[in-house]
Amino acid sequence: MRTARAAVLLLLLSPLARAASPTLEPPPGWKDVIGEGKVRNAVIALKGPESSSFIVKRAPSAPLDNPAGIRGFLHEVLGGIRDSSRIDYRSSGRVETKTFRNGLTAHMLRAQLKGEDRLVLALFAAGGGPHLAVLLSAAPEAMLSSLLGSIQVGRVDGAVQTRGTARSADGQFELALGGGLRARAILDSESAKGFVLVIQGAGSEILFQKLAEADATKPAEQAEIVRELAAATAGVDRSKSALVREAPTPAGPVGVYSWASGQANDKLAVGYLPWGYWGYQLFGRGPAADELLVGALAALRPGPSAVPGLLASTPRIPIKKELPSRGLVVGTAAIVLLLGAGLAAWSLRRKNANLPG
């Protein structure tokens, strides 16, 4: 059964690896050059008249719910462009926020060259995360609606909510957004698999999947399954996954989680949150997936459909304590030996320094 659940988990995590990207039909006079490979890691790359261009890249580390963070991020990008191009773009530092006809809300920083607008940097949410757009044009203002205002976004692309309250699709729990927490709209493919909430932050994403009573595992087995699934998704041996830890919630139930390192510095986190007589499986991916999982559960509170009596009777997941691995013991012994050698050398120098010349 655990092997089957590991295989299912790999399939469930696939939307994370294939997150939908924003798309754009080139306006008249512009052409799509992303296939030419001249711009690395771009999701949109257009070439316009003369030397104009429009490029969109994912920016997973960019803030979207912090005005000061947005301003600092855009200024850093402008500084990088100025240094790499050796073109003296200047900006007043003012960041404006504008919502276009397609529903896209962009935070924009304009830059001038010899007093004329030539560059616009825009940070926006689409495709399940932050994106950065760079527009270079002799008349950037005239092109904003044709470019940013024509990007295809919406529920299928994972609209992101940065403020207010995010509530699970079943109404059982909710959490306040902000402070680094965002909510992404559930894709149709995710909803069909039982996912009820998606939380983002720090370049990572956590998905909550509701398990029916018939699918829920006995509490005594859940901690071990969580650790095995974390190792399986990362493609490593169980011993290389983190020891299972608790993640409490203000709602009462206490979750458990483990994680393992995957490719490209990603962490694959797996958790389980008991809830009344059923539960929720949590799947996470990203450089801070383990921290985001704990943070999301720490902000969780009962939703309008939650029954206080069921929450109060939710069983606690037992965690079996394990001794440190042999590798850790050997590593600790090596450190002690090195410290001992260092102290011995220091004592010898002190002794020699006190000898008469």
C-alpha positions in Angstrom: 0.0 0.0 0.0 2.8 2.4 0.8 4.5 1.7 -2.5 1.3 2.5 -4.3 0.8 5.7 -2.3 4.4 6.8 -3.2 3.6 6.2 -6.9 0.4 8.2 -6.6 2.3 11.0 -4.8 4.7 11.4 -7.7 1.7 11.8 -10.0 0.1 14.3 -7.6 3.2 16.5 -7.5 3.5 16.6 -11.3 1.4 19.8 -11.6 4.1 21.6 -9.5 6.8 20.6 -12.0 4.5 21.6 -14.9 3.1 24.8 -13.6 1.2 26.6 -16.3 2.9 29.7 -17.8 1.4 32.9 -18.9 1.0 33.2 -22.6 0.8 36.2 -25.0 -0.1 36.5 -28.7 2.5 38.9 -30.3 0.9 42.3 -31.2 1.3 43.6 -34.7 4.9 44.4 -35.5 6.2 42.0 -32.8 7.4 38.5 -33.2 7.9 35.6 -30.8 11.7 34.8 -30.4 11.6 32.4 -27.5 12.4 29.5 -29.8 15.7 31.2 -30.8 17.1 30.5 -27.3 18.7 33.9 -26.9 16.9 34.6 -23.6 17.5 31.9 -21.0 14.6 30.7 -18.8 12.1 33.1 -20.4 8.4 32.1 -20.6 7.7 35.0 -23.0 10.2 36.6 -25.3 9.1 39.1 -28.0 11.1 41.3 -30.4 9.5 44.5 -31.6 10.3 47.4 -34.0 13.9 48.6 -34.0 15.5 47.6 -30.7 12.3 47.1 -28.6 11.8 43.9 -26.7 9.5 42.3 -24.1 10.6 39.5 -21.8 8.8 37.6 -19.0 10.6 35.3 -16.6 9.5 33.5 -13.4 10.7 35.2 -10.3 10.0 32.7 -7.4 11.9 34.7 -4.8 10.1 37.9 -5.5 7.7 39.3 -2.9 4.1 40.1 -3.9 2.5 41.1 -0.6 5.1 43.5 0.7 5.3 47.0 -0.9 8.8 47.7 0.5 9.9 44.3 -0.7 8.5 44.8 -4.2 10.2 48.2 -4.5 13.5 46.8 -3.3 13.3 43.8 -5.7 12.6 46.0 -8.7 15.4 48.4 -7.8 17.8 45.5 -7.6 16.7 44.3 -11.0 17.2 47.7 -12.5 20.6 47.9 -11.0 21.5 44.6 -12.5 20.3 45.7 -15.9 22.2 48.9 -15.7 25.4 47.1 -14.7 25.2 44.4 -17.3 24.2 46.6 -20.2 26.4 49.6 -19.1 23.5 51.9 -20.1 22.7 54.6 -17.5 19.0 53.9 -16.9 17.6 56.1 -14.1 14.4 56.0 -12.1 12.6 58.2 -9.6 12.1 55.1 -7.5 8.3 55.3 -7.6 6.4 52.0 -8.0 2.9 52.2 -9.4 0.3 49.4 -9.3 -2.1 49.0 -12.2 -4.7 46.5 -13.1 -5.1 45.8 -16.8 -8.2 44.7 -18.8 -7.2 41.1 -18.6 -7.3 41.2 -14.8 -3.5 41.2 -14.4 -2.3 43.4 -11.6 1.3 44.6 -12.1 3.6 46.6 -9.9 5.7 48.7 -12.2 8.9 50.7 -12.0 9.8 53.0 -14.9 13.3 54.0 -15.9 14.5 56.8 -18.2 17.5 57.3 -20.5 18.5 60.9 -21.0 15.2 62.0 -19.5 13.0 59.9 -21.8 11.0 56.8 -20.7 12.7 53.7 -22.2 12.3 50.8 -19.7 9.5 49.4 -17.6 9.9 46.6 -15.0 6.7 44.9 -13.9 6.2 42.3 -11.2 2.9 40.3 -11.3 1.4 37.0 -10.3 0.5 34.4 -12.9 0.9 30.7 -13.5 1.0 29.9 -9.8 3.8 32.4 -8.8 5.5 35.7 -9.3 6.8 36.8 -12.7 9.0 39.6 -13.8 8.4 41.5 -17.1 11.0 43.7 -18.8 9.8 46.1 -21.5 12.3 48.0 -23.5 10.8 50.5 -26.0 11.0 54.0 -27.4 7.4 54.4 -26.3 6.8 51.9 -23.4 3.6 53.5 -22.2 1.9 53.0 -25.6 2.8 49.3 -25.5 1.7 48.4 -21.9 -1.9 47.5 -22.8 -0.9 45.5 -25.9 1.6 43.5 -23.9 0.9 43.3 -20.1 -2.8 43.9 -20.8 -3.0 40.9 -23.2 -1.2 38.3 -21.2 -3.5 35.3 -20.7 -4.1 34.8 -17.0 -6.9 33.4 -15.0 -8.0 30.4 -12.9 -6.4 27.8 -15.2 -3.1 29.6 -14.7 -3.4 29.6 -11.0 -4.5 33.1 -9.9 -2.8 34.1 -6.7 -4.4 35.7 -3.7 -2.1 37.8 -1.5 -4.4 39.4 1.0 -7.5 38.5 3.0 -8.4 34.9 4.1 -7.8 31.7 2.2 -10.4 29.0 2.9 -10.2 25.3 2.0 -12.7 24.2 -0.7 -14.5 22.0 1.9 -14.8 24.9 4.4 -13.0 23.0 7.2 -10.1 25.4 7.7 -8.8 28.8 6.7 -5.8 31.0 7.3 -5.0 34.7 7.1 -2.7 35.6 4.1 0.2 38.0 4.2 3.5 37.8 6.1 4.9 35.7 3.3 1.8 33.5 2.8 -0.2 33.5 -0.5 -3.0 31.3 -1.8 -3.1 29.9 -5.3 -6.4 28.9 -7.1 -6.8 25.2 -7.3 -6.5 23.9 -10.9 -9.2 21.7 -12.3 -6.8 18.7 -12.4 -5.9 19.2 -8.7 -9.6 19.6 -7.7 -10.3 16.3 -9.4 -7.7 14.6 -7.1 -9.2 16.0 -3.9 -7.0 19.0 -3.3 -8.8 21.7 -1.3 -6.1 24.4 -0.7 -2.8 25.5 -2.2 -0.5 27.8 -0.2 2.7 29.5 -1.5 5.6 31.4 0.0 9.4 31.7 -0.1 9.4 30.2 -3.6 7.7 27.0 -2.4 4.2 25.5 -2.5 2.1 23.3 -0.3 -1.0 21.4 -1.5 -3.6 20.1 0.9 -5.4 16.9 -0.2 -8.5 15.7 1.6 -8.6 12.0 2.4 -11.9 10.3 3.0 -12.5 8.2 6.1 -11.9 5.1 4.1 -8.6 6.4 2.7 -7.2 7.6 6.0 -4.5 5.5 7.6 -4.4 4.5 11.2 -2.7 7.2 13.4 0.0 4.8 14.6 1.2 4.2 10.9 1.0 7.8 9.6 4.4 9.1 10.9 6.2 6.3 9.2 4.3 6.7 5.9 5.0 10.4 5.9 8.7 9.8 6.1 8.7 7.1 3.5 6.7 9.2 1.1 9.1 12.2 1.5 12.0 9.9 0.6 10.2 8.4 -2.3 9.3 11.7 -3.9 12.9 12.9 -3.6 14.2 9.5 -5.0 16.4 8.9 -2.0 16.7 6.2 0.7 14.5 6.5 3.7 17.5 7.2 6.0 18.2 10.4 4.0 14.8 11.9 4.8 14.3 14.1 7.9 13.1 12.6 11.1 9.3 13.1 11.5 8.4 16.2 13.5 5.2 17.7 14.8 3.5 20.8 13.3 0.8 22.1 15.7 -2.2 24.2 14.5 -4.3 26.8 16.5 -7.3 24.7 15.4 -6.2 22.0 17.8 -5.1 19.0 15.6 -1.3 18.5 15.4 0.2 17.6 12.0 3.4 15.6 11.3 5.9 16.1 8.5 9.1 15.0 7.0 11.2 16.2 4.0 14.1 15.2 1.8 16.4 17.1 -0.6 15.6 16.7 -4.3 17.1 18.1 -7.4 18.1 21.8 -8.0 18.1 22.5 -4.2 14.4 21.7 -3.9 13.0 20.2 -0.8 10.2 17.6 -1.1 8.0 17.9 2.0 5.2 15.5 3.0 2.9 16.0 5.9 -0.3 14.6 7.4 -2.9 16.6 9.3 -5.5 14.5 11.3 -8.9 16.2 11.3 -11.8 14.7 13.1 -12.3 11.2 11.7 -10.5 11.9 8.4 -7.3 13.8 7.5 -5.4 15.8 5.0 -2.2 14.8 3.1 0.2 17.7 2.5 2.6 17.8 -0.4 5.2 20.5 -0.8 8.0 21.4 -3.1 10.5 24.3 -3.1 13.6 25.6 -1.4 11.7 26.2 1.9 8.9 23.6 1.6 9.4 22.3 5.1 9.3 25.8 6.7 6.3 26.8 4.6 4.4 23.6 5.7 5.0 24.4 9.3 4.2 28.1 8.8 0.9 27.2 7.0 -0.2 24.9 9.8 0.8 27.4 12.4 -1.6 29.9 10.8 -4.5 27.4 10.3 -7.8 28.0 12.1 -11.2 26.3 12.0 -13.4 27.1 9.0 -17.2 27.6 8.9 -17.8 23.9 8.3 -15.6 22.6 11.1 -17.2 20.9 14.1 -15.5 21.8 17.4 -16.4 18.4 18.9 -14.7 16.5 16.1 -11.6 18.7 16.3 -11.4 18.1 20.0 -11.5 14.4 19.5 -8.9 14.3 16.7 -6.2 11.7 17.6 -2.6 12.7 18.0 -0.1 11.1 15.7 2.5 9.2 17.7 6.2 9.7 16.6 8.7 7.0 17.3 11.9 8.3 18.6 15.0 7.2 16.6 18.6 7.1 17.6 21.0 9.3 15.5 22.4 7.6 12.5 25.9 6.1 12.5 26.9 8.8 10.1 25.9 11.5 12.6 27.8 9.7 15.4 30.9 9.3 13.3 30.6 13.0 12.3 30.3 14.1 15.9 33.3 12.0 16.9 35.3 13.6 14.1 34.4 17.0 15.3 35.4 16.1 18.9 38.8 14.8 17.6 39.4 18.0 15.6 38.5 20.2 18.6 40.8 18.1 20.8 43.7 18.4 18.3 43.1 22.2 18.1 43.1 22.6 21.9 46.3 20.5 22.1 48.0 22.6 19.5 46.9 25.8 21.3 48.2 24.5 24.6 51.6 23.6 23.1 51.9 27.1 21.6 51.1 28.7 25.0 53.7 26.4 26.6 56.4 27.2 24.1 55.6 30.9 24.3 56.3 30.8 28.1 59.7 29.1 27.8 62.7 31.4 28.3 64.5 32.3 25.1 
